[in-house]
Amino acid sequence: MIRLIFQLLLICSLSIASAQTNCHISGTINKIEKGYLKLVKNIENNELATSVLYQGNQFPDTIQVNKHHFTISGYILQPALYRLINVENDFITEPFFIDTGYQNITFQQAANHNPFDVGWGVEISNNSIQDTFIHYLSLFDIVNKKILTLYDTTNCNVIENRADRKVCTMHFELQRNTYRNQRDSILVDYIKAHPNAAINPWILYWNMNKIGYRVAYAKLLQQQNGLFPKPIQQILIIFLKQLRTKTIGEPFPLLHFIQAKMPGWKRDTLAYTLVDFWYSSCSPCIGQFELLKPIYKQYHTKGFEIIAITTDGASTLQQYKAVLAQQQYPWRQCIDTAGKQAQSIYIQSYPSNFLINQQGKIVAINITPERLATFLKNELL
């Protein structure tokens, strides 16, 4: 199947005699007076999906910024999602669509259109695909507010009575799943109502990548055969099948890797292990580790372990060692050189974590420190 997809891509590529510039973007960035921006694809660690969804698009990797101004010129075969980043200035945008024509881009730090993504808000003129994308995101405003309110107003961990705490946790999980189902319905209904919208493959892939395997996505792809061009339909089906292997209730797919790297780790003697993917220059990762320290201290002797898997490569190994020396994390550390194992299970955002039980099965994905503390308090105290 994968070979067939690449053959179709080759045929499409040969039909493009030459890539001429058909896209021009100008912009101003107040945060950076002089330097460089990187234009990055909004899909990482999935070579097949990248080759299909970005097929034929050509842009420079770096864009010069001079006196706060920059221009981007390239070739667009099909609209696609990108981000702009500058590591030195801690700058990253939310995902945005690039299409053909002359466009102007502006940024607003507090105007991100998706509260569950990161980055400065982006506004682009003369770009109908981006306008469609922003309208689609606005459909989630009500349910997103409900989810954020649920997180802000629920703190089961402060409840002393164990039975009451479990009731609180069950109510939280039930309500959160209700809201997730509502989000799934909005996505599926939108795609069915707008079958030719250029944003459809992207919004489905984004949800699959962020949320994981969902029955609603599988039904959509099964029932709506021919919804997408064949190469895109196939990569979405393949990706969803791969996600199915790292869902709650399934064995964690990298058990063999951890056991080979850490023969001293005996999961059958532990109640729960948190497997956390990070890297040394990831500020949110290090920030979350600070929140995990007191949890580890309280529950480690009661059967809880953390295995932190860094995706640092050879070029950042010294930085990784420096972070460990400075932070003195008490839990186990493991190196996944250049993130090869993380890529194999399509880890695309950091930090990412999996809570696994004594049998090596996944019981939670991307659990927050607050929810982890409540879970362990219910299970281990």
Secondary structure, 3 states (H helix, E strand, C coil): CHHHHHHHHHHHHHCCCCCCCCEEEEEECCCCCEEEEEEEECCCCCHHHHHHHCCCCECCCEEEEECCEEEEEEECCCCEEEEEEECCCCEEECCEEECCEEEEEEEECCCCCCCCCCCEEEEECCCHHHHHHHHHHHCCHHHHHHHHHHHHHCCHHHCCCHHHHHHHHHHHHHHHHHHHHHHHHHHHHHHHHCCCCCCHHHHHHHHHHHHCCCHHHHHHHHHCCCCCCHHHHHHHHHHHHHHHCCCCCCECCCHHHHHHHCCCCCHHHCCEEEEEEECCCCHHHHHHHHHHHHHHHHHHHHCEEEEEEECCCHHHHHHHHHHHHHHCCCCEEEECHHHHHHHHCCCCCCCEEEEEECCCEEEEECCCHHHHHHHHHHHHC
